[in-house]
Amino acid sequence: MGRTSDAGEKILAAGRSLFEARGYSALGVAEICKAAGVPKGSFYYFYASKEALALAVVDEHWADQRREWTRILSGVGKDGGDAGGAQPLDRLRKLFEETEAGQHAVQQGCGTVLGCLFGNLSLEMSNQTEAVRARLQEIFDAQVEMVAAVIGEARERGDVTVNDSREAARSVVAQLEGQVMFAKLYNNTGRLSPLWGNCLALLGARAA
């Protein structure tokens, strides 16, 4: 195995990869340790349980995703420059485009659409472990708040006609999650293509 100092990182990386590809229930600690290349004793040195690892994976994944969502919804390109999407609806559209591109890249790499880790775990674990369910709720609430801020800007500009930015954002996030789930179910990222048109209709966008 690697040094003890990096065993925890190896377990976290292996857990994230396996949870994304296969879900939570089908995995055992021994299999995670085998994938990480560490002995089983090392697992319990860093994580009290498989649930504790799942929470750590969720937190790490959200830290990465939140950073990306913040960048996109702020109109910043991947290189740190202006992405050319200063208007709120342009930024929201970019979020959908990069989500679709990300799912497509994963499919190209492993041959299948993996979907959203948060959505997958919500379907699998929401009735099994309160700690994971509560954490996923917090994440989806945070996503809604981020989207609501952009929709609020669009409302102030008169670009959309919805009355409640937060409820509209909840519907947008739900649509995004649902379409990603369909893409996973049909193993077809083309299922994500209608996202933007549906979003414009949902928001009562004047551009529609």
ZIMO-V174391 format. One record per residue. N is the residue number from 1. PSI is psi in whole degrees, 0 to 359 (* if undefined). OMEGA is omega in whole degrees, -180 to 180 (* if undefined). Layout:
BEGIN
n	psi	omega
N	PSI	OMEGA
N	PSI	OMEGA
END
This chain:
BEGIN
n	psi	omega
1	170	178
2	184	178
3	150	179
4	326	-176
5	335	-179
6	2	-180
7	320	180
8	320	179
9	322	179
10	319	178
11	317	179
12	315	-180
13	317	179
14	318	179
15	316	180
16	314	-180
17	316	-177
18	320	178
19	321	179
20	320	-175
21	326	-170
22	354	-179
23	188	-173
24	309	-169
25	327	-175
26	352	-175
27	143	173
28	164	-180
29	320	-179
30	319	-180
31	321	178
32	317	180
33	321	178
34	316	180
35	326	-179
36	342	-178
37	36	180
38	154	177
39	157	-176
40	327	180
41	329	179
42	327	-180
43	310	-175
44	348	172
45	324	-176
46	329	-175
47	130	-178
48	335	-176
49	171	175
50	326	177
51	320	178
52	321	176
53	318	179
54	318	178
55	320	179
56	320	178
57	315	179
58	316	-180
59	317	180
60	316	-179
61	320	179
62	322	178
63	317	178
64	313	-177
65	320	-180
66	321	178
67	317	180
68	315	179
69	319	179
70	316	178
71	309	-176
72	311	-175
73	350	174
74	356	179
75	28	-180
76	135	179
77	170	-180
78	335	179
79	3	180
80	353	179
81	180	179
82	126	-178
83	1	179
84	19	-179
85	61	-174
86	329	-177
87	146	-175
88	317	-180
89	329	176
90	320	-180
91	320	179
92	319	178
93	321	180
94	325	178
95	316	179
96	318	-179
97	317	-179
98	330	175
99	313	179
100	316	-180
101	321	179
102	317	178
103	322	179
104	319	180
105	319	178
106	317	179
107	319	179
108	327	-177
109	320	-174
110	356	175
111	0	-180
112	152	175
113	122	-177
114	342	-180
115	200	-179
116	126	179
117	318	-178
118	317	178
119	317	180
120	314	-179
121	327	177
122	315	180
123	324	-174
124	325	-166
125	354	-173
126	333	179
127	8	-176
128	320	-176
129	120	-177
130	323	-177
131	316	-180
132	318	179
133	315	-179
134	321	-180
135	319	178
136	323	175
137	315	180
138	319	-179
139	313	180
140	324	176
141	321	179
142	320	177
143	316	179
144	316	-180
145	321	-180
146	316	179
147	322	-180
148	323	179
149	321	180
150	317	178
151	323	177
152	319	176
153	317	-179
154	323	178
155	315	-179
156	329	178
157	350	-177
158	18	-178
159	337	180
160	160	-174
161	7	179
162	151	-180
163	329	-175
164	106	-176
165	322	-177
166	317	179
167	324	176
168	319	179
169	322	178
170	319	179
171	322	179
172	314	179
173	320	179
174	320	178
175	317	179
176	312	179
177	318	-178
178	318	-180
179	324	175
180	321	177
181	319	177
182	321	178
183	320	177
184	315	-178
185	316	-178
186	359	-177
187	49	-174
188	108	-180
189	348	175
190	339	177
191	345	-180
192	348	-175
193	324	-179
194	358	-173
195	311	-173
196	316	178
197	319	178
198	322	-180
199	317	179
200	319	179
201	319	-179
202	322	-177
203	354	-175
204	44	-177
205	135	-179
206	333	178
207	336	180
208	*	*
END
